């Protein structure tokens, strides 16, 4: 006889006000959402929670969801992966997402557990910081968007980058 499933706890998403299951890194996402609004100056409406990513790959289209995309004046400036565990293991997937989820690359890729963060430059892959303080504020994000330009990811590298994203993404567990 199998054991009955325990009910999943629910919580109210800070940015959207929607009820969400508290599984995986959800509490970490709530912490980073709150941090972005209360300490970095973003509006809740500038946090896109769970946006879809669709990639054309060998064997067909691959669809998934990202944790957060942060927008300023309508332009995406950061992709954030909310992790439960070692942040370093999520850096490559987050860079791939920032490079591929829109027509142009999103300049900043962040991995956070809600207590610390790794901040990466999407174009170069360079590490910009290893603390929550390194996460750009809204004012910094505007400057980044103005100075970074809007660059599409090179077409000849899209398939490989998409395969990298899919490989890491398909290994994620405890997501709804």
N, C-alpha and C positions, 0 to 999 in steps of 0.2 A: 504494500500500500504506500502510495507516495504522500509525502508531507504536504499539507496545504500551503499555498503561497501566503506569505505575510503581506498585509496591505502596505502599499508604498505611502510614505509620509508625503504630504503636500506642503508647499509654501507659496507665498505671493511674490511674484517676480518684482523686484524693485523698479525696474525701468518701465515695464508694461502694465503692471497691476494684475496680470493674469495669474491664475493658479497653475503651478507647475509641479511635477513630481520631484521630490528631493532625492535624486539618484546621482551617482558619479560625482562629478565636481560641481554640482549645482550650487552648493553653499559657497564655493569659491567664486563662482560667477556672480552671485549676489554681492559678495564682498567687493569685487572689482567694479561692479556697476555703481555701488554706493560710493566708492572711492573716486571714480571718474566724475560723478555729479557733485559730491560734497567737497572734494579737495582739488579737483582739476578743472572745475568750471564748466563742464559739459552739461547740456540739458538732457533730461531723460529721453526726449524725442530724438536726440542725436545718437542714441545707442540702438543699433539694429540688432535685436536678439534673435538668434537662430536663423539667419538668412541662408537661403539655399545656394549651393554651388553645383553647377552642372558642367561636366567635362566630357568632351568627345575623345574617347580612347579606343584602342584596338579592342574589338569585341563589343563595342557599343558605348552608349552614354553612361557615365557614372554620376550619380546624384548623391549629395550628402547635405549636411547642414554645418555651418560654422557656429562658434559660440557667440561672438560679438563682432560687429563692424561698427566703427565709430565714424560719424560723418560731421563735417563742419561746412555750413553753407551748402549742403547737399552733396559735397564731394567726400568720398571715402578717404580717410587718412590713416586709420589703423585697423588691422585685423587682430583680434585677441583670442587666443586659445586659453581656456580656463582648465588647468590641470590639477589632478590630485596625485601628487608624487613628484618625481624628479622633473624639473622644468626642461632640462637639456634634452630629454628624449622627445620633446614636442616641438623643438625649434625648427627642424627641417620641414615638418608638415605645415607649420604656420607660415614659414617663408613661401612654400609652394602655394598655399591658399592666397596669400597677399599678392602673389605674382599672377594668379590665374582667375580669381573669382570675378573680376570685372574686365572691361575692354582694355583698361590701362592698369598698370601695377599700382597697388595701394602702398604708399611710401614707408609705412612703419608696420612691423610685425611684432607682437607682444605675446609672451607666454607668462601666465601668472597663476599662482595658487591663492591669490587674495591677500597674501602676507608679504610677498616679494614678487619680483618680475624680472624677466629677461627682455630687453628691448633691442630689436634688430632693425638695421636699414635694409629694406627689401631689395633695392637695386644691387647693392654690393654684398649683402649677407653679413656685413660687419656688425659686431656687437656695439651698441651705443650705451648700454648700462645694465646693471644687475640689481636694481632696487626699484621699488615703487616710485621713488623720487625721479627716476629716469623716464618714467612714462610722461609723454608730452602733455602739457596743459592745453586748454582750448586755444589760448593765445599762441602758444608754441606750434600747435597743429596748423593754425592759419599760416604762420611763417613757413612751416615745412611745405605746405601745399604750394605756396607762392614760389619758393626757391627750388623745389624738387622737380618741377615740371611733371608732365603726365606722359609716361612712357609705356607703350604696349610691350608685353613680354615677347622676345624674338620667336617668330613662328616656328623656326627650325628646332627650338628647344621646348615647345609646348607639350608635345607628347611625353617626353621623358619626365618633365616636371609634373605632369598630370599623373603619371604612373607612380611617382614618388608620393604624391598626395594620397592617391588611392591606397597604396601599400600601408602607409601609416594610419590612415583613416579607418581602414577595414579592421585594424587591430584594436580600435577603441572599444571599450566595453562600458556597460552601465550608462548608456545613453538612451534617451527616449526618442 
